[in-house]
Amino acid sequence: MKTIAVIPALNCEKTISKVVKNLNGLVDEIIVVDDGSIDETKNNGHTNGAVVISHPQNKGLGEALKTGFKQALKRDADIIVTLDGDGQHKPADVQRVMDLLINNHCDVVIGSRLLKKEGWRNFPKHRLWGNLILTLLTNAAIGKKITTDSQSGYRAFKRKVVKKINLQSSRMAIASEIIFETAKNKFTIKEVPIKATYEDEISNQRLIIDPLRIMRMLFSKSLRKRP
């Protein structure tokens, strides 16, 4: 069973080396999608053993993930794990995220920072409330509670899921769109609690524009067809 990690990265020169190094030995291959960085993200990812695919200019998280998914499928991945390149996620959690898939308990696993209430204390307050609202809207668009952390980038997918879901979002709305599409196609989702660190993490989310885009995407998709 071949496992490939996909890491979207934008200006992560200070953290990408550590993220890649800590993933070595936990997955079979690592793909870093450098989304138009203007620093040494590309070189640092490549030097530490990752396959690096570069966008000549910034296209957004959604396009970076779609590029990574496409390449992982070409490289015959059975399981695809996504995590951020900014050091927020602990690579050591990758086995916990993958275990449910490997044991055939579900089709997608979300590493939730909010599944346990103690995780709420470490979450930056302005982002915590935004995440809770977007998670509520994501679940409402689906018609039932699917997730406690719709914006988590730490996820694992079976190959069949990535091949089937129809992703159109170019930027941050991709996080909620993936969950909506997974549910619409009757794939099963489970969550495991993870811890995140925010000391060096720099959010690329725009506080007004991105939530509005997420809400517009969810409204549009829920009108077309509910899962």
N, C-alpha and C positions, 0 to 999 in steps of 0.2 A: 504494500500500500504506500504510494508515493505522496509525501506531504510537501507542499510548497508554501512559504510565507510570502505575502505581498505587502510591501510597506510603501504607502504613498508618502512622499517627503518634499517639503518646501523649505529651503534655507535651514536645514538641520545639520550643518557641518559640526556643531558642537556635541551632538548626541547620536548621530547615525552610526558612528563607528562602534560605540558601546552596544547599541541595540543589535547590530549585526553580529558582533562578536559573541554576545550572550545567547543568540539564537543558534549559533553553530553547534551541530550535534543534536539539536532538538527537532529539526526538520531536515528534509533531504536537500532542498534548495531554497535560496532566498532571492526574491526579486525586489529591488528598490526602484520605484518609479519616481524619478527626479522631475518634479512638475515645474520646470522653468526656474530652478534656483539660480541665484546670482552669487552664491558662495561656493564652498568646496564640497557640497553634499555629494555630488556625483563621484568625485575622486575618492572621498573617504569611504563611501559605500563599496566601490569597486576594490579598493585596497584591502578591505577586510573580508572579501570573499563573496560578495553578493553580485548577482547579475544586475546591472544597472541599465534601465531604459530611460532616456531623457526626452522630455518634451522641450522643444526649442523655446517655448514661452509658456507662461502659466496658463493652464486651462481649467483648473479647479479640481477639487477632491474627487468629484464624480468621474471626470475624464481619467484621472490618475488610476482610480480603482478599476475602471473598465479596461484600461490598457493592461493593468496587472492581471486581471482575470483572463483576458484574452491570451496573454503570454503563458500563464500557468496552465491553461487548457492545452495550448500547443505543446507544452513540455510534459504532458500526460499526468497532470496532478490528479490524484484521487481525492485528496483533501486539500482545501485552500484555506489558509489562516491569514487574516488581515490584522495588522496592528499599526499604530502610529510610529512615526520616525522621530518624534520629539522627546522620547524617553519617558512619557507618561505611563506607558504600560510596562509591566514587568515581563520580560521574555520567559522567565521561569514558569509563568502561568500557562504557557502554551500547551503543556501536556494535559492540564486540567480542562482546558477549553476543548481539546481534541478528543478526550477520553469518551465522552458521550457519543460522538460520531463513530469512533472506532468500535465501540460496543453496540452499535446499531440501535441506539435508543432514540435518535432523532435525526433530522436532516441538516439543521442549522443550530449552532450554539452561539449565544451572545454572552460575552463576559461583562457582567453588569456591575458597575460601580455603586449602584444604589439598591441592590437586592437586599443587602443588610443595612439596617438603619445607622450603624456606626460609620458606614462609608459616607454618610451625608455630612458628617462633621468636617471632613477633610476637603470637601468639594467647595470651590470658590462660590460664595453666596449668590452673586449675580448670575453665574452660569447654572447653579443648582436649580433656581426657580425657572429659568428658561428651559432647562432640560425636562423638568417635571411637566411643564405645560406642553412642550412638544411631544413628550411621551404620551400624555393624556390625549392629545389630538391624533397621534398615530394610532393608538388603540381604538379611538372612536371611529376613525375612518375605516378600520378593519371590521369593527362591529363587536369586538370582544378584547379582553385584556391579553395581550401577547407578550409584552415586555415591560420591564421596569426602568430601562435605560435605552431609549430609542436612538440616542446619539453616540453610543459607545462604538468605537472603531475596532474593538478587540472581538473578532468573530471567527468562527470556523464553519466551512461549508463542504458538503459533499459535492462531488463533481456534477452530478445530475442537476443540482439546484442552480449552479452558476450557468450551466448550459441552457436552462429553461427560462429563467427570469428575464423580463424585458426592462432594461434600465435605460432611462432617457436623461436623467438629471446630470448636469455638468458640475454642479458644485455641492454645497453641504446637504442639499435635500436628498442626496443619494442614500444617506443613512436611513431615513424613514422610508424611502422608496424601496430599498432592499427588503425591509420587513413587510411592507405592504405586498410586494410581488411574491414573496415567499409564502405568505398566508393565502394569497389569491390562488396560487397554484397547488394548494393543499399540502405543502410540505410542513413538517413539524418543527417547531422551534422550542428549545429549552435554554435556560440560563444557568450560569454558574457565577458565584460572587468573585470579583477580583478587586485588588487594591490598585489605586493609581496614585502617582506622585505628581506634584505640580510645581516643584521648585524651579525647574528649568524649562517647563512647558510654556510655549507661546501659542496662544490660540489664533488661528487664522479666520475664525468665525466673525462675521460682521453682525453686530448685535441687533440691528433692525432688518437689514436687507435679507439675511439668510433665513431667519424665522419666517418672514413673510413669504419667501420662495417655498419653504417647506410646507407652509399652510396652503398655499396655492396649488402645489403639486398634489397634496393629499386630497384636497377638495375636488380637484379635477379627476383624479383616479377613482375616488369613491363614487362620483356621479356616473362614471362609465360602467363600473361593475364592482359590486361588493363580493369579497371572497366568501 
